[in-house]
Amino acid sequence: MSPEQLHRDVAASYRSIFGTLQHILWAEWRWLGRWLARAPAGNDPLECRDLAALRTRWTEIEREQLEFLRRVTAADLARPLSYDNPPGTRWTYLLRHTLEHLVNHSTYHRGQVATMLRMLDMTPPATDLLVYLDEGTGTTV
């Protein structure tokens, strides 16, 4: 994909494929900070200006997410998590629900990216979880 295609405004929620990928990673970064009760390491993903920088940042955030998830207990999943959203509204949910929300949020936007790729006459990769597991890139039982 050319840089022009990556950044082309296709009138989607976050304008382009790159903008949508930035948004997905930004949300992953924000939720990680809420779970850790501190700012995650590294810069805001919205500061990434190209795909290579975004990919590097994604790897860093994934590593920190995995470190966090390895420490989560069943009791942690049932604890309330309070945070302020960007406009400053206070919300409280169980940690378990915020984890489920983030998976759902990222899945939704990956579907948008798949549609944008089709709009650019490209074939998107499979985004189904079971395909991911079957390809050996995920963890199976």
Backbone torsions as a table, in degrees:
resi	resn	phi	psi	omega
1	MET	NA	137.4	-180.0
2	SER	-79.6	158.8	175.2
3	PRO	-57.6	-34.7	179.1
4	GLU	-63.9	-43.7	178.6
5	GLN	-65.6	-41.2	-179.8
6	LEU	-59.7	-36.6	-175.9
7	HIS	-103.5	2.1	-177.2
8	ARG	-63.1	132.7	176.9
9	ASP	-75.4	111.5	179.0
10	VAL	-109.7	21.3	176.2
11	ALA	60.3	36.7	175.1
12	ALA	-96.0	177.0	-177.4
13	SER	-52.2	-42.8	-178.9
14	TYR	-115.0	30.8	172.0
15	ARG	69.4	-55.0	-172.1
16	SER	-131.5	173.7	174.1
17	ILE	-60.8	-46.5	-179.3
18	PHE	-62.0	-44.8	179.0
19	GLY	-60.8	-37.6	178.9
20	THR	-70.1	-41.7	176.6
21	LEU	-62.4	-41.3	176.0
22	GLN	-58.9	-44.4	-179.2
23	HIS	-62.8	-44.5	178.5
24	ILE	-57.1	-49.5	-177.0
25	LEU	-68.2	-37.0	177.1
26	TRP	-58.7	-44.8	179.5
27	ALA	-64.7	-41.9	177.2
28	GLU	-59.6	-42.4	-180.0
29	TRP	-65.5	-45.3	179.6
30	ARG	-62.7	-45.1	180.0
31	TRP	-66.2	-37.7	176.8
32	LEU	-58.8	-43.2	177.6
33	GLY	-61.7	-38.5	177.4
34	ARG	-66.1	-42.6	-179.7
35	TRP	-65.2	-37.8	-178.3
36	LEU	-82.8	-13.0	-175.3
37	ALA	59.3	33.6	175.5
38	ARG	-163.5	165.7	177.3
39	ALA	-69.6	133.7	175.3
40	PRO	-66.0	159.3	178.0
41	ALA	-62.9	147.9	172.9
42	GLY	91.0	177.8	-175.5
43	ASN	-83.7	161.8	173.8
44	ASP	-59.6	127.6	179.5
45	PRO	-58.1	-23.1	179.2
46	LEU	-68.9	-11.3	176.6
47	GLU	-83.7	-11.3	178.5
48	CYS	-68.2	132.2	-176.4
49	ARG	-107.9	-10.6	178.4
50	ASP	-145.3	170.9	-174.7
51	LEU	-65.2	-36.8	179.5
52	ALA	-62.6	-44.0	178.9
53	ALA	-65.7	-39.9	179.6
54	LEU	-65.2	-42.2	178.9
55	ARG	-61.7	-43.5	178.4
56	THR	-61.9	-45.5	-179.5
57	ARG	-64.3	-38.6	179.8
58	TRP	-60.4	-43.7	179.4
59	THR	-61.7	-42.3	179.6
60	GLU	-63.0	-45.1	-178.5
61	ILE	-67.6	-42.3	177.2
62	GLU	-58.5	-42.2	179.6
63	ARG	-61.1	-43.8	-179.9
64	GLU	-69.1	-35.7	175.5
65	GLN	-61.9	-46.1	-179.6
66	LEU	-62.6	-41.0	176.8
67	GLU	-59.9	-42.5	178.1
68	PHE	-63.9	-49.5	-175.8
69	LEU	-63.8	-31.2	177.7
70	ARG	-64.5	-24.7	-178.2
71	ARG	-93.6	-12.0	-175.4
72	VAL	-70.4	133.3	177.4
73	THR	-107.8	170.2	175.8
74	ALA	-59.4	-39.8	178.4
75	ALA	-63.8	-38.8	177.7
76	ASP	-60.2	-41.1	-178.0
77	LEU	-60.4	-27.7	-177.6
78	ALA	-92.5	-0.3	-178.2
79	ARG	-85.6	146.8	177.2
80	PRO	-73.3	144.3	177.0
81	LEU	-123.6	120.4	177.9
82	SER	-107.8	143.4	179.1
83	TYR	-155.9	163.2	174.0
84	ASP	-105.3	128.6	177.0
85	ASN	-76.5	171.6	-176.4
86	PRO	-53.3	-37.3	175.6
87	PRO	-73.0	-9.4	177.8
88	GLY	100.6	12.2	177.5
89	THR	-82.4	134.7	-179.2
90	ARG	-85.9	131.6	178.5
91	TRP	-130.7	150.3	175.6
92	THR	-136.8	127.7	176.8
93	TYR	-139.0	162.5	171.1
94	LEU	-68.3	145.4	178.1
95	LEU	-52.8	-42.7	179.5
96	ARG	-54.2	-42.4	-178.3
97	HIS	-69.6	-33.9	178.8
98	THR	-70.5	-34.9	175.5
99	LEU	-64.3	-45.4	178.4
100	GLU	-62.9	-40.7	179.8
101	HIS	-60.1	-45.4	-176.8
102	LEU	-64.8	-40.9	176.4
103	VAL	-59.8	-45.9	-179.9
104	ASN	-62.8	-45.0	-179.6
105	HIS	-59.3	-48.5	-177.9
106	SER	-67.1	-37.2	177.4
107	THR	-62.6	-44.4	178.9
108	TYR	-56.1	-48.8	-176.9
109	HIS	-73.9	-28.8	173.0
110	ARG	-63.3	-36.3	174.9
111	GLY	-62.7	-37.7	176.0
112	GLN	-63.8	-42.0	179.1
113	VAL	-61.7	-42.1	178.0
114	ALA	-58.9	-41.7	178.4
115	THR	-65.6	-42.4	179.1
116	MET	-62.8	-38.5	176.5
117	LEU	-61.0	-42.7	177.7
118	ARG	-63.2	-37.2	177.7
119	MET	-62.1	-27.0	178.9
120	LEU	-95.8	17.8	179.0
121	ASP	60.6	37.5	176.7
122	MET	-117.6	161.0	177.5
123	THR	-102.9	116.9	-180.0
124	PRO	-73.6	155.3	173.7
125	PRO	-70.5	161.4	175.7
126	ALA	-64.3	139.3	179.8
127	THR	-115.5	6.5	-179.1
128	ASP	-71.7	136.3	-179.2
129	LEU	-58.3	-42.4	-178.2
130	LEU	-66.2	-34.1	175.0
131	VAL	-64.0	-43.4	177.0
132	TYR	-56.1	-46.3	179.1
133	LEU	-67.3	-41.5	-179.4
134	ASP	-63.7	-31.6	-179.7
135	GLU	-75.8	-5.1	177.8
136	GLY	82.8	8.3	-180.0
137	THR	-90.7	-14.0	178.8
138	GLY	-108.3	-178.0	179.0
139	THR	-98.9	128.0	177.4
140	THR	-107.9	172.6	-178.3
141	VAL	-66.4	NA	NA
